Every structure is written in C-alpha cells, then in structure tokens.
Amino acid sequence: MKVSLVSELFFVIKNIKHSQTGKWFVYATLTGVAAGLGAIVFFTLLDLTSVTLLNHIAGFPLTHPVNEKPLLSEVHKPFNRIIFLIIATIGGFISGLIMYLLAPETQGGGTGIIIKSYHNNLPMRARVPFVKTIVSVISLGVGGAGGREGPAAHIGAAFAYRIGKFFHLSDKEKRIMMICGMAGGIGAVFRSPMGAAIYSTEVMYKDVDFEHEALLPAAISSIIAYSIFSAKFGWVHMFSTPIMKFQHPIELISYTILALACAVSGILFINIFNYVSNTFNKIKAPLYIKTGLGGLIIGILGIIMPHSVGMGYGIMQNAFLNKTAFSALLLIGLVRMFSTSVTLGSGNSVGMFAPSLIIGAAIGGGVGGYIHSAVPIMVSNPASFAIVGMAGFFAATAKTPLSVIILVAEITGNYELIVPSMWVVAISFVLSSRYSIEHYQVKDRAHSRMHKYEYIRDVLESIKVKDLMKDKFAFVDSSTKLSKIYDILSKTKQTDIPVLDKDKNIAGIITLHVLKSILGESELSDFLVAEDIANKDVISTTEEENLNHILHKIGFKEINTVPVVNEKGKIEGIITRKDIIKAYNDATEKLEHLRES
C-alpha cells in the first residue's frame, strides 16, 4: 500500500494537533522564540549600556569571557572613581524608581519570583518583561554585582505566561509555560540549553525533585532560544578552558576538601545574604531610596576593589586560566558574597545565578591553588578546582545538584571533570541541605500547593472501602410500605436505605431526596411500597476498591450511599459520601501538617 507524501504530512499535522506532545512542541517553540529574541534585546542593551557608562565614561576595568567580545570597542583610560560612584548611585536610584512606579515585582534576581509565582499560581503582568529588561539593564549596566541569567529567566517566563494566557491555557499549563520561558532565557544567555532545561525543572524544590511534566517542553524552548541567540552572537562556549582531566583516585581527597569548603562558604553566603536583605527590609523608605543606597555602597566597594562589583564573568575566565593569585581569588570570593548581597538585598534587579558561579570559581580556584602549593600530587591543575568549585558552591546555595553539573560542563566545554563535579556536588549538597538562597523553594512536590491534590489523590488510593464501610445498616425488602420506611428512617442515622430482594441482592436504593419530595402526600403511605420509589440504577462498590475510584464513580451525582457487595453480588455493607469526605479532609489536614512541619 502506497502512502503519498501529502497524506503523510496531513497525518503528522493531525497527530501534532491532537496529541499532548505535539501541542507542547508548538507552545514551547513559540516560547523559545520569544525568550531567544528577548535575550538578544536584553544582552544587546546591557552590553552597550555597561561599556558606555562604566568603560567609556568612568574608565572602569571591564573583564569578559574569552569567547564573548563587547559590541562596542573599549577604551583605555584611567579609572575615575568619583564618576563611577555617581553612576552606581544614580543608576540604583533610577532603576528602583522605575520598579516602584511600574512593576515592583521586577526587583531582585528573577528566578525567585518565578518560583513564587509557580507555587502560588500567581499571574505575570504583560508589562513585566519590558520593565524587567529596562531595570536589569540599568542595575547591571551601572556596576551592580549580579548576573544577567536571572533577569533573562524572568523575561522569558513572563513572555511565556502571556503566550499561555493568549491561547487560553489552563493554570497548570501556564505554569509549565513559565518553566519553558525560564529555560529559554537561561539557555540563551548562558549558552547552556540542556543544563538550563534541567535547572528550570529542578530549581522549584529544595530537595532533589523535578517538575517532570515540564522537562520536554523546557528542553524544546531552551534549544530554540539558544539557537536564535547563538545565530546572532556565535556558536561558542561562553568560556575557554584548557584540557583538564580527573586521572588519579588520590585527587578525590583534595576534592573532598573542596566540597567541605563549598558547603561552608555556601552556608556563609546564604547567611550574609539573609542578614543584608533583612537589614534593607527594616529601612522604612521607598524602594528607590533602598536601591539608591545599594548603588552607593556598590560604588564605594568598586572604588576600593573593582573586582568586587560588576558582572564579573572575567573573574571566572581568569580563574580557568590560572591568571589570578590564589589568595586574591579567595578574597574576591568573600568580598563578592557581600557585594552581591548588597546589590540584591537592596532590591536592584540583577541575577543571583552568575554570582554564585563566580564565587564558587573563586573559592574553588583559591582552595585548589593552596592544596597544589602544599601537596602538588593531589592537584594537577588548580584551574580544575575553579570549574568543580562552581558546581559545588552553586549546588550548596541554589539546591540544583543535577543540572549544575551539566550546566558547568556546557559553559566551559570541559566534560572531563564531570566525575569530580558529581563527587563535590553530592557532598556539598548534603552538608548544606538545611539552607537555600532561594526563599520561595519548597521541600518537594508534596509540599507545593499546586501539587497538593495530586498527593491527596494518592492518599485516597491507599484507603480501601473495607477500612470505612459499615457492616451494620438498615435495609428493606421490595414490598415494604412507605409508612414503614418513614418509621425506619426516624430510628436510624442513615439518609438512604438499600432495597434487597429475597436473595439479599441489591434491587435498588431509596434516597432521602425522593422521600422528601413525597413527604406531603400522606395518602400514599399505605399504597406505595419500596419497589415503587427505589432508584434501580444503583452504583455499588467492593471491599477492595479504593476511595479515589468511588469518588470518580459518583462524581457530582445525587448519591450519598454506596452499597458494598461481594464477588457474588451479595451486600456486605454500605459506605457513605460523608465517610469519603471525612477521609478526604483528614488526608488534606495531614498534608497541611506535613507542609508546615
């Protein structure tokens, strides 16, 4: 049988239209396009702004990854510290004022508000991606100690939410779209499509858990956004690194030391960030005053130590090439913990993503350098510790142990260090499990409000009818008169009465609803019998059936009592809607108690 190309094409189109996978392929592709284009606009504006303000005007010594050249040529001029201080302060004030007037939800990194929106089913306004682009360009362009990945994630997620709203998708589908947009934004600006897709589904939770339904759509969106962005700015890894390998078991000892350093420094960073954020929150002033104050502090830090402010991607690049002294790397890592905390804690719109990697690379490179100096056999190349340190520190702070391993390999192009990265990530993640830099993360899917009812369903599936059924109940035969039925009902707590035939099989059920409808017809009491008023279309259950199945059976029908029958069809007892609702409420209460604890 021959199949024409046209008929095959129509079959594929029809299959895409009517399948879940096909539908998500279309929506995720649209999201990837929006996220990719948004990332291009954001990256271009940010690069032009930062080079113009920081380098051309203030003479600030910008640093870049080897594979990422600025769009404007930089000039070589003395660093004017006073001008830099003015730019940082005014920039912080202006970005805060715009956020205060137009979209307060655009303050901070970006991933945090996505996580919050996801778990609380919060909408994203149409203005968010545009305001986020402007305020993040200003906050980063004037020297804020942050990264561009968080803002790009927020921009992509906001565009994705609006696409979902345009196509009238359900709340759950719009939440998946936000994850797709986040993956697209990060995958584009960080040139890490696979790592971004996994990160976006993993970052929602503090424990190792995923939004598995969103993984494939997130991957599609990330691939599309990455491809669009790379077509404009080049198909290269973000960083250039020499060949580094893990080639001796003794190195695991030194990597264990690095893991401990990552865990301790990660916990230290989280505490510094929380303290600084809480301090700014206590200031009784509008947002723009706080962001302006944050900009002033950043300006002062930049005067004292230029490497402590700005986006700092060049710090990572120099660590990968062993171009920075080990003591200087450790100092940069520690000071950047404070400068990043000030920038974000004051409300400026910069990302937390890149700073965590920068601090990790600095700490890792410093620790590796000192171990290499003391025991050369344990560390063949300190630069490898900078790469592995990024993964370990990020896992300790952001609680994304799986995605960060892939992400670090993608941005550096170095896949030979995956084994020590896995080792360091596992240890640092476990040791810092109580802490997270993302305040809106929840423990796992069971603790997310959006998944609560999925787990209630699972609880109801574990409860069998035999656990709740009543084996002592009132019943009548088919010939019982109406007056007798009224008398039985007055002496029992039942609302419905099963009607049995002579073999004890279910012949029907008399409901309170029907009895109420004929209550005023007293002359019928001596004429009507059970068979006349019973509902013959009876839904029954068995002792082994679970409560979730019964709920699906009865749905919204006017059914309050379900007979329980054995394999021969003989009645064994009854279970009521009230019993099922009580079990449902008990399950809800247990989950709420679990979530609170």
Sequence and secondary structure as in RCSB ss.txt:
>XXXX:A:sequence
MKVSLVSELFFVIKNIKHSQTGKWFVYATLTGVAAGLGAIVFFTLLDLTSVTLLNHIAGFPLTHPVNEKPLLSEV
HKPFNRIIFLIIATIGGFISGLIMYLLAPETQGGGTGIIIKSYHNNLPMRARVPFVKTIVSVISLGVGGAGGREG
PAAHIGAAFAYRIGKFFHLSDKEKRIMMICGMAGGIGAVFRSPMGAAIYSTEVMYKDVDFEHEALLPAAISSIIA
YSIFSAKFGWVHMFSTPIMKFQHPIELISYTILALACAVSGILFINIFNYVSNTFNKIKAPLYIKTGLGGLIIGI
LGIIMPHSVGMGYGIMQNAFLNKTAFSALLLIGLVRMFSTSVTLGSGNSVGMFAPSLIIGAAIGGGVGGYIHSAV
PIMVSNPASFAIVGMAGFFAATAKTPLSVIILVAEITGNYELIVPSMWVVAISFVLSSRYSIEHYQVKDRAHSRM
HKYEYIRDVLESIKVKDLMKDKFAFVDSSTKLSKIYDILSKTKQTDIPVLDKDKNIAGIITLHVLKSILGESELS
DFLVAEDIANKDVISTTEEENLNHILHKIGFKEINTVPVVNEKGKIEGIITRKDIIKAYNDATEKLEHLRES
>XXXX:A:secstr
    HHHHHHHHHHHHHHSHHHHHHHHHHHHHHHHHHHHHHHHHHHHHHHIIIIIIIT       TT   SS   
     HHHHHHHHHHHHHHHHHHHHHH GGG S SHHHHHHHHHHT    TTHHHHHHHHHHHHHHTT S BSHH
HHHHHHHHHHHHHHHHTT  HHHHHHHHHHHHHHHHHHHTT HHHHHHHHHHTTBSSS   GGGHHHHHHHHHHH
HHHHHHHH SS SS         TTHHHHHHHHHHHHHHHHHHHHHHHHHHHHHHHTS S HHHHHHHHHHHHHH
HHHH GGGSS  HHHHHHHHTT S HHHHHHHHHHHHHHHHHHHHTT   BSHHHHHHHHHHHHHHHHHHHHHH 
GGG S HHHHHHHHHHHHHHHHH  HHHHHHHHHHHHT  TTHHHHHHHHHHHHHHTTT  S TT BSSGGG GG
GHHHHHHHHHHT BGGGT BS    EETT BHHHHHHHHHTSS S EEEE TTSBEEEEE HHHHHHTTT GGGT
TT BHHHH BS    B TT BHHHHHHHHTTSS  EEEEE TTSBEEEEEEHHHHHHHHHHHHHHHHHHHH 
